[in-house]
Amino acid sequence: MKISKELKNATFEWDEDRKVFILYDHDGFNGTIELNKTYAFAFMRFVIRMAQRNWFRNKNLPNKVKSTEVLDEEESQDESQMALFN
């Protein structure tokens, strides 16, 4: 049994009999790529991780971490920090 998904520039196919994941290029420049089931699974894990990374990425990234000079001044003024050393 073959399961295939055809897109604009590529076709993906899983051949159950041969246990091979095949990627076809419609333009013919790169040809085809065949992955056995181990490599196909690793590829899918990679794709899912990249999708999750992009999905969960915070769009409103705060400014870079404050400089160490500013952090040193704040730490020296914090009373709770000084109580640990007394």
C-alpha positions in Angstrom: 0.0 0.0 0.0 1.3 3.5 -0.9 0.2 6.7 0.8 1.1 9.8 -1.1 0.6 13.6 -0.7 1.1 15.8 -3.7 2.0 19.4 -3.3 2.8 22.2 -5.7 6.6 21.5 -5.9 7.0 18.1 -4.3 5.3 14.8 -3.7 5.7 12.7 -0.5 5.1 9.0 -0.5 5.2 6.2 2.0 5.6 2.7 0.5 4.3 0.2 3.1 5.6 -2.8 1.2 9.2 -1.6 0.9 9.1 0.5 4.2 10.5 3.5 2.3 9.6 7.2 2.6 10.2 8.9 -0.8 10.3 12.6 -1.7 9.9 13.5 -5.4 10.8 16.9 -6.8 8.4 18.0 -9.6 11.0 20.3 -11.2 13.4 17.4 -11.7 16.5 19.3 -10.6 17.1 17.4 -7.4 15.4 14.1 -8.3 14.2 11.9 -5.5 15.2 11.0 -2.0 14.5 7.6 -0.4 14.6 7.2 3.3 14.3 3.8 5.1 11.9 3.7 8.0 14.6 4.6 10.6 15.7 7.7 8.7 12.1 8.6 7.8 11.3 8.5 11.5 14.3 10.7 12.4 13.4 13.1 9.6 9.8 13.4 10.9 11.1 14.0 14.5 13.3 16.8 13.1 10.4 18.4 11.2 8.1 18.2 14.3 10.8 19.8 16.5 11.3 22.7 14.1 7.6 23.2 13.9 7.2 23.3 17.7 10.2 25.5 18.0 8.7 28.0 15.6 5.2 27.6 17.1 6.2 28.2 20.7 8.7 30.9 20.0 7.9 34.2 21.8 7.1 36.8 19.2 7.6 39.7 21.6 11.2 39.0 22.6 12.4 41.3 25.4 15.6 43.3 25.0 18.8 41.6 25.7 19.8 40.8 29.3 21.0 43.8 31.2 24.6 44.4 31.3 26.6 42.9 34.1 27.3 46.3 35.6 23.6 47.0 36.1 23.1 43.5 37.6 26.0 44.0 40.0 24.5 47.3 41.3 21.1 45.7 41.8 22.4 42.7 43.6 24.5 44.9 46.0 21.4 46.9 46.9 19.1 44.0 47.5 18.7 43.5 51.3 17.6 39.8 51.0 20.8 39.0 49.2 22.9 40.6 52.0 21.0 38.7 54.7 22.5 35.4 53.5 26.0 36.6 54.2 25.4 37.9 57.7 
